[in-house]
Amino acid sequence: MSKLLVDEIGGNAGAATAIASGKTISGTAAQFTITGGSSGEFLSTDGSGGLSFAAAAAGFNDVEPVTATGVYTVPADITKLLVIITGGGGSGSAGISATANGGGGCSAGTVIARVTVVPTDTITITIGAGGAQTANTTNTVGNVGGDSTFAHTSGSGSFDTITAPGGRAGVLYNTATADPVAPTVGASNSGIAIKGGTSVDQGAASFWGQGGMQGLPSITTSKVGEAFGSGGGGGTYTAGLFYGSAGGAGVCFIMEFK
């Protein structure tokens, strides 16, 4: 094997030096270096043989499911978030002794929004609690669920707060349920607001799934909201099984993009 030891190779005629067809230059990665460019960039061709450094295209990075109130720090290189946030579901009402079952709790609102962020900024995420179970007492209305919010806390970025309202309380059989509260996407964000639902007996289903089942007189109590932000089931008219069950807690699901 012959060796050629040189510090520079130049074209004999013209600026380019060609490698003969079918021939290669081999070596380890550490033996090949090219000046210029920045960390994370790659070599891109213009289709005519010209090469240049280019930044990697933006794309999906990771997900962050959040089920408890806390602070989220935007990771390095992340500039966009897709946020899905839901409030806590309302609890069902208690039944009326020997008369009627209780009404199911209402489900919470949900917001799906794209948010522009700055790396290292902090965001406070509040997760709404489900409306509390009623006392095991006849003729008792349910409790409202807590709001879930997504709010900028610190850093050079800024965006409007997102609010997913909690579900309305379950009401007695002879009372109309109030309209659900409208969620807030925030003017600086792009997305959709989904209002919570209502139900007569079972807990209302949320964006994430079904609510709690209504109790069966003389057989079983009602059930808590099954899915995030769903309503709790209404109680029965049987003594000892009166109470309306708690709504499902809220949630926030974050998708990160570079």
C-alpha positions, 0 to 999 in steps of 0.5 A, a space after each residue: 500500500 502506498 501513502 501520500 502525505 500532503 498538507 494541501 491538495 489543489 486542482 491542477 487546472 481550475 478550482 475543483 479537484 475530482 475523485 476518479 469514478 469508482 474510487 473513494 476516500 476512507 477514514 474514521 469520522 474523527 479524521 474528516 472535519 469541515 470548517 464552518 457551520 454551527 452545532 446541530 446544523 447539517 450539510 445541504 446541497 443546492 442540487 448543483 453540487 454546492 454544499 452549505 450548512 443549514 439548520 435542521 427543520 422544526 419538528 416534534 420533540 416530546 410530550 408532557 402530561 400534567 396532572 397536578 398543579 406546578 411550574 413547567 419550564 420550556 426546554 432548550 430549542 422549543 419555540 411552539 407548544 400544542 396545549 390541551 387543557 381541561 378543567 375539573 368536572 362537577 359532582 352529581 347532586 344527591 337524590 331526593 328521599 323516596 322521590 327522585 335520583 340526583 342529577 349528574 355533574 357537568 363536564 369541564 371545558 377544554 382548550 386546544 391551543 398553539 402557544 409561541 414560547 421562549 426557551 427557559 421561560 416558566 409557565 404556571 399550570 393550575 389543574 382544576 380539582 373535580 367537584 367534591 362528593 356531596 354529603 350523604 344527605 337528601 336534597 343536596 346539589 353538587 359542587 362545581 369543578 375547579 378551573 385549569 389554567 396555563 399562564 406565563 410566569 417569567 422569562 422574555 416571552 409572553 402569551 395570554 393565559 388559557 383557561 379551561 373552566 370547571 364543570 357545573 354542579 349537578 342539580 336536583 331533578 326539578 331544576 334546570 342546569 345553567 349553561 356551561 362557562 365558555 373556555 378562554 383560548 387567549 388572543 395571542 394563541 391559536 386554537 379552539 374552545 370546547 364547552 363542557 356538557 350537561 347530563 340528567 342522571 349520569 355524569 356528563 362526558 368530557 373531551 377525554 371520555 365518560 362521566 360517572 354512572 348514576 347510583 341504582 336505588 337500594 343497590 349501589 352508590 353513584 360513581 366518580 367521573 371516569 375520565 379527566 374533567 368528566 362529571 360525577 354520577 347523581 345519587 339515588 333516592 334511597 337512604 344511605 345511597 343519597 350522595 352525588 359523586 365527585 367529578 373527574 380532576 382536570 389535566 393538561 397535555 403538552 406537545 413540544 415543537 422546535 
